[in-house]
């Protein structure tokens, strides 16, 4: 009984050693197959990733651009991830390694049979002999005999495509594309700088606006919103479009502050005030457009009511004279405006105004009628002031004469004088406020004009950036020109050397005058003379031309000789008939 048991133990020990030997062999086969699969996956991944990168690079190069190198990073990362996943999925199992080894080494399914027998627990008898036989065969085999090298054709193709895609990464953009890229970079930098300058300018305008009314007219918050809507952009047309839009909005805001008509009226008033020595200082302030100071000076000329009547009247004389001259300028301005709109109705309008003045019995109503015909609030305020000062002067004259006759002025005349003084002071205050408001509007308009000018300069700066390329000039030396470097001033070509004229339309001296007459009395300095045109030696000059052939000349000569002969023979035939 002991001999069979010992033999069984020996066979079990032998089968165990053979199984371990087969397991080690299959593990080596699995490692060899894994290395082979990894190399193949690496080659195919490189081939696919290189092809994709080559297509992406060609799409850039064909358009003249340089390849964005971020694509190489993304394609490489995706290729590595895809390769790792593919290598993991293609990893060989133990059964797969046994099947491959049986087929590769010609073992006729010996290893796979031993694996199945070992898993089913059969290790005695025939299976033990089979395991010993498999172990003996495995000891004679070398796993290194399995070729792990990838196919050469795919390997060299992957290397070539990857190398070509890498070389395209160093391809520089074309000249046109480089110029466009430089322009876009410049536009991005310039628009950012210009937007910041406009924001700083708005902040400066807000800080310089101390008056509350001026701040209300400017509305700095709205200006800041419009400037903050600007965006830095690399598109030249978009940049021009946004600056032009901002300039239009600013021009619309400036249009609301226009007071050209009132300024022209005050300019005419200044000319009238210059004629008197006592009002020249006021005329200078109006000419310098210091309207607020002019209003303050008018207020200073107001007489003190506590003084005697005669002294009040003397102090009132200068203010009254200034108001009357300004009112005369307002009336002349209105008459000129109405006559320019309808020349035929100018005389009728003046006649109706004078008739209205006579029928009302007072010059106040006449001036009110004139102001209602047009001329604006300023003209109306000036005429109301002139009229109230006239009434105040008449009331002071009445009080002074009454005091001289009777020794004192009665309460009725004093009350009437006080009412006239109150009305004049009210109208004077109204005119001063209007002039102050004109000064505020003028300052606000100037600040908005400064902002508009900055927008125009931004557009001009963008135009210069877009027009001056990196390589201006002709195709070769001595040909073409670069306008950005020309300093010569030309009359018919805009090379930046321009002269700008500033001023207000309708103001300033003129070299020519235009006079219009309705009918009848005008004299024209141009004469028209009707003359009969005389054509002399026209046919002779045609005949004497050198390009006329001799045959034509002789034919024409015989023709005229024949005509002359007919003319000479006609009287003879007539005489014979008689």
Buried (B, 14 or more C-beta within 10 A) or exposed (E): EEEEEEEEEEBEEBBBEBBEBBBEBBEBBBEBBBEBBBBBBBBBBBBBBBBBBBEBBBEBBEEBBBBEEEBBEEBEEBBEEBBEEBBEEBEBEBEBBBBBBBEBBEBEEBBBBBBBBBEEEBBEEEBBBBBBBBBEBBEEBEBEEBEBEBEEEBBEBBBEBBEBBBEBBEBEBBEEBBBBBEBBEBBBEBBBEBBEBBBEBBBEBBEEBEBEEBBEBBBBEEBBEBBEEBEBBBBBEEBBEBBBBBBEBBEEBBEEBEBEBBBBBBBBBBBBBBEBEEBEEBBBBBBEBBBBBBBBBBBEBBBEEEEEBBBBBEBBBBBBBBBBBBBBBBBBBBBEBBBEEEEEEBEEBBEEBEEBBEEEEEEBBBBBBBBEBBBBEBBBBBBBBBBBBBBBBBBBBBBBBBBEEEEEBEEEBBEBBBEBBEBBBEBBBBBBEBBBBBBBBBBBBEBBBEBBEBBEEBBEBBEEBBEBBEEEEEEEEEEEEEEEEEEEEEEEEEEEEEEEEEEEEEEEEEEEEEEEEEEEEEEEEEEEEEEEEEEEEEEEEEEEEEEEEEEEEEEBEEEEEEEEEEEEEEEEEEEEEE
